Amino acid sequence: MKQMVISTPAANSPAIAANVMLAAMAVIGVIDNVVPLLAEVVGLWQFYLMRTVLSIPLIYGLAAIGLGQVAPRKWGAVVLRSLLVALSMMFYFSALALMPYAEALAGLFTSPIFIVLISVLFMGMRIGKIRILAVLLGFAGVLFVLQPDLKNFDWLILLPVAGGFFYALGAIATRSLCEGESTVSMLFGMLLAQAVMGAVGLGVLELWPLPVAEGADGFVTRGWVWPVWEITHWVLVQAVGSVLGVFLIIKAYQLGEASLVAVFEYSVMIVGPAFAWAVLGQQIGLWQMFGIALIILAGATIAVRSR
């Protein structure tokens, strides 16, 4: 999924920046669809651990070519931000395994709504009517995509929304606490936090095993599985794709103005569900398409008005 970055624009090339961001979202929209395949075999905690092990050499490679240092300047800020984003991805990946891609992504993209709400309620930010309307539109779009049944409410649909909430907290921490930090150090911190969560999760399940359902339904409660050769290549695809996607996001923000570039992040809401439909056969209803359009409109409006 997308990563939050802090960067100083090296040049103002809006068209190139837009295309680079579109490429980044195309990569992420594809690799996130790999998670349901992994969930058939391994658990979330093992996936977290394996992906970090495979990603760390790539992170040091980014540092070696001059894209940033691995060690953070402010350890406390980066640790807090890393834990928040790792929690967000924990909920998001769980949702990817248990529900259609479009629904999981819609829940995660509640993060701009939460950012505005948290900033207004707890940080004293003042917003105008347009952003208030955008928040309402985004919330309506999420409802259209998730389509909750009030009579038989399924709490599962709140998984990706929880991901969006913690992603919003991570974004606020990034902007308010991690100014001047290298993107490489923040990415490394997030992956390391995921590895720690994975190790803790595996340890807990080893001591107190839980019932494990067949296939993707057992993603969260499944402990260590061996051998894993049949899915190692998919974990590698996820690891390489994540690092590549983040690299392209960094480059896009270096080339263009942030509020403009952020709008193109929402292309993942088209690419990802389209790939899931074409390759995995996941269906998207007309009302869900309408909801996705509302979320894109709301998020783009918030990004531009937050300039």
C-alpha positions in Angstrom: 0.0 0.0 0.0 1.1 3.6 -0.3 3.6 5.1 2.1 3.8 8.6 3.5 6.9 10.6 2.6 8.6 13.8 3.5 10.7 15.1 0.7 11.9 18.4 -0.8 11.0 18.8 -4.4 14.1 18.7 -6.6 12.3 20.0 -9.6 8.8 21.0 -10.6 7.8 18.6 -13.4 4.0 18.0 -12.9 3.4 15.7 -15.9 6.4 13.5 -15.0 5.5 13.4 -11.3 1.9 12.4 -12.2 3.1 9.6 -14.4 5.6 8.4 -11.8 2.8 8.3 -9.2 0.5 6.4 -11.6 3.3 3.9 -12.1 3.7 3.5 -8.3 0.0 2.9 -7.8 0.0 0.4 -10.6 2.7 -1.6 -8.9 1.0 -1.4 -5.5 -2.4 -2.2 -6.9 -1.0 -5.4 -8.4 1.1 -6.6 -5.5 -1.6 -6.1 -2.8 -3.6 -8.6 -4.8 -0.9 -11.2 -4.0 -1.9 -11.1 -0.3 -5.0 -13.4 -0.7 -2.8 -15.9 -2.5 -0.3 -15.9 0.5 -3.2 -16.1 2.9 -4.2 -19.5 1.6 -0.9 -21.0 2.8 0.8 -18.9 5.5 -0.4 -16.6 8.3 -0.3 -12.9 8.7 2.5 -13.1 11.3 4.8 -15.3 9.2 4.1 -13.1 6.2 5.2 -10.0 8.2 8.4 -11.7 9.3 9.3 -13.2 5.9 8.6 -10.0 4.0 10.9 -8.0 6.3 13.7 -10.5 5.9 13.5 -10.2 2.1 13.0 -6.4 2.1 16.0 -5.4 4.4 18.7 -6.0 1.7 16.6 -3.8 -0.7 16.4 -1.1 1.9 20.1 -1.0 2.4 20.5 -0.9 -1.4 18.4 2.3 -1.4 20.6 3.7 1.2 23.8 2.7 -0.7 22.7 4.5 -3.8 22.2 7.7 -1.8 18.4 7.8 -1.3 18.6 8.3 2.4 20.2 6.9 5.6 18.8 3.9 7.5 19.4 5.2 11.0 16.7 7.7 12.1 17.5 11.1 13.6 14.7 11.0 16.2 14.3 7.4 17.3 11.2 8.0 19.4 9.3 9.7 16.6 10.2 7.1 14.0 9.4 4.2 16.4 5.9 5.7 17.1 5.2 6.3 13.5 6.5 2.8 12.6 4.2 1.1 15.1 1.1 3.1 13.9 1.7 2.3 10.2 2.5 -1.4 11.0 -0.8 -1.6 12.9 -2.5 0.0 10.0 -1.1 -2.6 7.6 -1.9 -5.4 10.0 -5.6 -4.5 9.7 -5.4 -3.9 6.0 -3.6 -7.1 5.1 -6.1 -9.0 7.3 -8.9 -7.4 5.4 -7.3 -8.2 2.0 -7.3 -11.9 3.0 -10.9 -11.9 4.2 -12.8 -9.6 1.8 -12.7 -8.4 -1.8 -9.9 -6.0 -2.6 -12.2 -3.0 -3.4 -13.7 -3.2 0.1 -10.4 -3.5 1.9 -9.0 -0.6 -0.1 -12.1 1.6 0.5 -11.7 1.1 4.3 -8.0 2.0 4.2 -8.8 5.1 2.2 -10.9 6.5 5.0 -7.5 7.8 6.3 -7.9 11.3 4.7 -11.3 11.6 6.5 -9.7 10.5 9.8 -6.8 13.0 9.3 -9.3 15.9 8.9 -11.4 14.8 11.8 -8.4 14.3 14.2 -6.9 17.5 13.1 -10.1 19.4 13.8 -11.1 17.7 17.0 -7.7 17.4 18.7 -5.3 19.7 17.0 -7.4 22.8 16.6 -7.3 23.0 12.8 -10.0 25.0 11.1 -11.5 23.8 7.8 -14.0 25.3 5.4 -17.3 24.0 4.0 -15.6 22.3 1.0 -13.5 20.0 3.1 -16.5 19.3 5.4 -18.5 18.3 2.3 -15.5 16.2 1.1 -15.5 14.3 4.4 -19.2 13.6 4.1 -18.8 12.5 0.5 -15.9 10.2 1.4 -17.9 8.6 4.3 -20.9 8.1 1.9 -18.5 6.5 -0.6 -17.2 4.0 2.0 -20.7 3.0 2.9 -21.5 2.4 -0.8 -18.5 0.2 -1.1 -18.7 -1.7 2.1 -22.6 -1.9 2.0 -23.1 -2.8 5.7 -26.2 -4.8 6.6 -27.6 -3.1 9.7 -29.9 -6.0 10.5 -27.1 -8.6 10.4 -24.0 -6.4 10.9 -20.7 -8.0 10.2 -18.0 -6.5 12.3 -15.5 -7.8 9.8 -16.1 -4.8 7.6 -14.5 -2.6 10.3 -11.1 -4.2 9.8 -10.0 -2.0 6.9 -11.6 1.1 8.6 -9.4 0.4 11.6 -6.5 0.3 9.1 -7.5 3.7 7.8 -7.7 5.1 11.3 -4.2 4.0 12.3 -2.9 5.0 8.9 -4.2 8.5 9.6 -2.4 8.6 12.9 0.7 7.5 11.2 0.3 10.3 8.6 -0.1 12.8 11.4 2.9 11.5 13.2 4.9 11.6 10.0 4.1 15.2 9.3 4.3 16.5 12.9 7.1 14.4 14.4 9.3 13.1 11.6 10.2 16.2 9.7 13.6 15.9 8.1 13.7 12.1 8.5 14.9 10.0 5.7 12.2 8.0 3.9 14.5 5.1 3.9 14.7 5.2 7.7 10.9 5.5 8.0 10.4 2.6 5.6 13.0 0.5 7.5 11.4 1.3 10.8 7.9 0.3 9.5 9.2 -3.0 8.2 11.1 -3.7 11.4 8.0 -3.0 13.4 6.1 -5.5 11.2 8.8 -8.1 11.9 8.6 -7.6 15.6 4.8 -7.9 15.4 5.2 -11.0 13.3 7.6 -12.6 15.8 5.4 -11.7 18.8 2.3 -13.1 17.0 4.0 -16.3 16.1 5.3 -16.7 19.7 1.8 -16.1 21.1 0.2 -18.6 18.7 2.9 -21.2 19.6 2.1 -20.9 23.3 -1.6 -20.5 22.9 -2.7 -22.0 19.6 -6.1 -20.9 18.2 -8.4 -22.8 15.8 -7.2 -22.3 12.2 -9.8 -22.3 9.4 -9.0 -23.6 6.0 -7.5 -21.3 3.4 -7.5 -17.5 3.7 -10.0 -17.6 6.6 -7.2 -18.8 8.8 -4.8 -16.0 7.9 -4.9 -14.3 11.3 -4.9 -17.3 13.6 -2.4 -19.4 11.6 1.1 -20.0 13.2 4.3 -21.0 11.6 4.0 -23.1 8.4 6.7 -25.2 6.9 7.8 -25.7 4.2 6.8 -22.5 2.3 8.6 -22.9 -1.0 5.3 -22.8 -2.9 4.6 -19.2 -1.9 8.1 -17.8 -1.2 8.2 -16.3 -4.7 4.9 -14.4 -3.9 6.4 -13.0 -0.7 9.4 -11.9 -2.7 7.1 -10.2 -5.2 5.4 -8.4 -2.4 8.7 -7.4 -0.8 10.3 -6.1 -4.1 7.0 -4.5 -5.2 6.6 -2.7 -2.0 10.1 -1.2 -2.0 9.7 -0.3 -5.7 6.4 1.3 -5.1 7.7 3.4 -2.3 10.8 4.4 -4.4 8.4 5.7 -7.2 6.3 7.5 -4.6 9.4 9.3 -3.3 10.4 10.2 -6.8 6.9 11.6 -7.6 6.9 13.8 -4.6 10.4 15.0 -5.5 9.3 16.0 -9.0 5.9 17.6 -8.3 3.9 19.7 -5.8 2.6 17.5 -3.0 -1.1 18.4 -3.2 -1.1 17.7 -6.9 0.8 14.4 -6.7 -1.4 13.2 -3.8 -4.4 13.2 -6.1 -2.9 10.6 -8.4 -2.5 8.2 -5.4 -6.2 7.5 -5.8 -5.6 5.8 -9.1 -4.9 2.6 -7.0 -8.6 2.5 -6.3 -9.1 1.9 -10.1 -6.0 -0.3 -10.8 -6.3 -2.6 -7.8 -10.0 -3.5 -8.1 -9.7 -3.8 -11.9 -6.8 -6.3 -11.5 -8.7 -8.2 -8.8 -11.7 -8.4 -11.2 -9.6 -9.5 -14.3 -7.2 -11.9 -12.6 -9.0 -13.1 -9.4 -12.5 -12.8 -10.6 -13.7 -10.5 -7.8 -16.9 -8.8 -8.8 -17.6 -5.1 -8.3 -21.2 -3.8 -8.3 -22.4 -0.6 -9.8 -23.0 1.0 -6.4 -19.5 0.0 -5.3 -18.1 1.7 -8.4 -20.1 4.8 -7.5 -18.7 4.6 -3.9 -15.1 4.3 -5.2 -15.8 7.4 -7.4 -17.0 9.3 -4.3 -13.9 8.3 -2.3 -11.6 9.4 -5.1 -13.5 12.8 -5.4 -13.4 13.3 -1.6 -9.8 12.4 -1.2 -8.6 14.5 -4.1 -10.6 17.5 -2.8 -9.1 17.1 0.7 -5.6 16.8 -0.9 -6.0 19.9 -3.0 -7.7 22.0 -0.3 -5.1 21.1 2.2 -2.4 22.8 0.2 
